[in-house]
Amino acid sequence: IEKMTEGAVTLNNQGYILYCNSRFASMVDTPLSYIIGMSFEQFIASEHLSQYKELFTNAWKEDCKGEVALSNGNDFMPVQVSLTALELDEGKALSIIVTDLTRQKKNEQQLRDNNELLARMNEALEVSNNDLQQFASVASHDLQEPLRKIMVFSNILKEKYGNELSEESHQCLNKIIDSSGRMKALIIDILNYSRLSENITRVHAVD
């Protein structure tokens, strides 16, 4: 018991300490010789006292456990207490195993902080994606406008003055029209790509 990493305490039916190991003494920062004969309630933080009393009452009927805080000077230590009733030669007693939860609580808090940070980052990313999508939509619309003019007037030149143009001029005009068509396809593809993150489910009634 002295080599345990948990605190071990034995109480009588009035809640006074009959025995404790050195680990518990270090938890409450009190010399071992002073602890024997003290009430266990003295080491429970006041806001957890009613919870401990309920555990103490129920433990005589069945094993039980719960989380409370130990008061060690000006600081508090979150612990789990596991209570078991014992039959000793002197009569009934209560065994309490006290497990330090400080590291576990710190890890849980760190996990909560990380989850909150991740949620904020996801929200910022979603806003950024929406902004990017709006920009792509506006930009693609604005880029298509001058491109339509290039295609329209290139086709007008080809239709009206096609017979008057040299073969080299025909080739240049066709390249302008073909390049404009490819440029229009690229702009539409960029717009479609930006809409992939929308995740819009369209529901239609079917027969």
Legacy VTK file of the C-alpha trace (Angstrom):
# vtk DataFile Version 3.0
C-alpha trace
ASCII
DATASET POLYDATA
POINTS 207 float
0.000 0.000 0.000
2.898 2.376 0.735
4.204 1.868 -2.812
0.855 2.698 -4.444
0.640 5.762 -6.709
-2.871 6.368 -5.289
-3.764 7.581 -1.850
-5.187 4.939 0.512
-7.318 5.870 3.527
-9.321 3.826 6.043
-12.194 5.494 7.949
-14.352 4.417 10.858
-18.145 4.708 10.710
-17.963 8.320 11.909
-15.665 9.351 9.047
-12.451 9.689 11.088
-9.173 8.484 9.591
-7.823 5.266 11.110
-5.035 4.845 8.567
-3.586 6.499 5.464
-0.515 5.916 3.329
2.216 8.471 2.664
0.898 9.156 -0.841
-2.343 10.562 0.584
-0.358 12.676 3.061
1.563 14.238 0.158
-1.694 14.846 -1.732
-3.102 16.964 1.112
0.335 18.394 2.010
-0.002 17.363 5.670
2.418 15.306 7.810
1.300 11.691 8.090
1.345 11.767 11.923
-1.172 14.655 11.992
-3.699 12.981 9.693
-4.590 9.976 11.845
-7.698 10.813 13.903
-8.760 13.725 11.676
-12.089 13.758 9.861
-11.731 12.983 6.138
-14.227 15.769 5.438
-11.587 18.322 6.482
-9.645 17.531 3.291
-12.637 17.855 0.942
-13.206 21.190 -0.831
-16.333 22.875 0.528
-18.188 22.882 -2.810
-17.771 19.076 -3.018
-18.680 18.325 0.584
-22.326 17.396 -0.013
-21.295 15.080 -2.845
-18.743 13.365 -0.601
-21.285 12.930 2.231
-23.648 11.206 -0.181
-20.849 8.856 -1.289
-19.903 8.177 2.352
-23.506 7.235 3.214
-24.001 4.979 0.180
-20.602 3.248 0.501
-21.692 1.297 3.591
-24.367 -0.402 1.457
-22.433 -0.881 -1.812
-19.148 0.046 -3.462
-19.256 3.462 -5.065
-16.999 6.073 -6.618
-17.137 9.710 -7.603
-15.091 12.806 -8.380
-14.369 15.447 -5.733
-11.605 17.962 -5.029
-9.077 17.687 -2.205
-7.985 20.856 -0.452
-4.220 21.008 0.028
-3.458 24.388 1.507
-4.486 27.154 -0.886
-4.774 24.802 -3.855
-7.231 22.119 -4.945
-6.585 18.715 -6.479
-9.280 16.961 -8.566
-9.466 13.306 -7.510
-11.554 10.199 -7.944
-12.515 8.442 -4.705
-13.428 4.750 -4.704
-15.166 3.674 -1.479
-15.532 0.090 -0.217
-16.876 -1.127 3.119
-14.590 -3.551 5.025
-15.188 -6.017 7.857
-12.264 -5.640 10.297
-11.693 -7.278 13.666
-12.535 -3.958 15.282
-15.768 -3.688 13.293
-16.855 -2.138 10.009
-14.540 0.335 8.289
-14.461 2.173 5.004
-11.579 1.918 2.543
-11.031 4.850 0.193
-8.655 4.797 -2.780
-7.850 8.358 -3.908
-6.672 8.799 -7.543
-5.144 12.099 -8.678
-6.983 13.392 -11.795
-4.880 16.538 -12.292
-3.166 15.325 -15.467
-6.383 13.834 -16.854
-8.297 17.084 -16.259
-5.467 19.076 -17.832
-5.544 16.816 -20.903
-9.333 17.114 -21.115
-9.075 20.909 -20.953
-6.354 20.868 -23.610
-8.591 18.713 -25.803
-11.521 21.114 -25.334
-9.276 24.077 -26.183
-7.989 22.299 -29.295
-11.535 21.442 -30.387
-12.619 25.062 -29.946
-9.592 26.242 -31.930
-10.355 23.713 -34.669
-13.985 24.861 -34.784
-12.884 28.500 -35.153
-10.408 27.547 -37.895
-13.091 25.556 -39.742
-15.467 28.512 -39.501
-12.788 30.862 -40.845
-12.032 28.403 -43.653
-15.711 28.183 -44.546
-15.953 31.987 -44.709
-12.802 32.077 -46.837
-14.210 29.423 -49.191
-17.465 31.370 -49.541
-15.529 34.547 -50.314
-13.416 32.678 -52.867
-16.510 31.207 -54.471
-18.155 34.633 -54.747
-14.955 36.078 -56.190
-14.703 33.254 -58.749
-18.335 33.780 -59.744
-17.959 37.551 -60.160
-14.554 37.269 -61.822
-15.742 34.637 -64.299
-18.750 36.789 -65.220
-16.587 39.890 -65.681
-13.972 37.987 -67.683
-16.581 36.541 -70.032
-17.928 39.985 -70.973
-14.858 41.264 -72.909
-14.312 37.764 -74.248
-17.799 37.750 -75.764
-16.962 41.037 -77.502
-13.786 39.542 -78.979
-15.697 36.503 -80.264
-18.659 38.537 -81.606
-16.560 41.083 -83.475
-14.147 38.439 -84.745
-17.081 36.536 -86.254
-18.471 39.801 -87.752
-15.109 40.453 -89.412
-15.027 36.886 -90.720
-18.577 37.042 -92.132
-18.423 40.543 -93.641
-14.871 40.744 -94.847
-13.888 37.101 -95.131
-13.636 37.223 -98.925
-11.396 40.271 -98.815
-8.900 38.847 -96.319
-5.720 37.068 -97.288
-5.139 33.446 -96.295
-2.748 34.554 -93.549
-5.365 36.984 -92.172
-7.954 34.168 -92.234
-5.623 31.987 -90.179
-5.010 34.778 -87.668
-8.736 35.446 -87.348
-9.513 31.743 -86.884
-6.826 31.502 -84.189
-8.405 34.458 -82.367
-11.844 32.791 -82.496
-10.477 29.360 -81.426
-8.415 30.851 -78.592
-11.435 32.844 -77.391
-13.489 29.640 -77.319
-10.840 27.843 -75.255
-10.594 30.826 -72.911
-14.385 30.799 -72.416
-14.276 27.057 -71.600
-11.505 27.654 -69.034
-13.483 30.430 -67.319
-16.616 28.247 -67.127
-14.547 25.355 -65.745
-13.069 27.616 -63.037
-16.576 28.710 -62.051
-17.816 25.096 -61.927
-14.770 24.048 -59.881
-15.400 26.790 -57.327
-18.960 25.476 -56.858
-17.856 21.937 -55.949
-17.633 22.839 -52.231
-21.272 23.977 -52.040
-22.582 20.483 -51.117
-26.080 21.502 -52.154
-28.452 18.532 -52.163
-31.222 19.055 -54.657
-34.317 17.003 -53.882
-36.859 16.277 -56.629
-40.151 14.400 -56.454
-40.178 11.313 -58.671
-42.818 8.866 -59.797
LINES 1 208
207 0 1 2 3 4 5 6 7 8 9 10 11 12 13 14 15 16 17 18 19 20 21 22 23 24 25 26 27 28 29 30 31 32 33 34 35 36 37 38 39 40 41 42 43 44 45 46 47 48 49 50 51 52 53 54 55 56 57 58 59 60 61 62 63 64 65 66 67 68 69 70 71 72 73 74 75 76 77 78 79 80 81 82 83 84 85 86 87 88 89 90 91 92 93 94 95 96 97 98 99 100 101 102 103 104 105 106 107 108 109 110 111 112 113 114 115 116 117 118 119 120 121 122 123 124 125 126 127 128 129 130 131 132 133 134 135 136 137 138 139 140 141 142 143 144 145 146 147 148 149 150 151 152 153 154 155 156 157 158 159 160 161 162 163 164 165 166 167 168 169 170 171 172 173 174 175 176 177 178 179 180 181 182 183 184 185 186 187 188 189 190 191 192 193 194 195 196 197 198 199 200 201 202 203 204 205 206
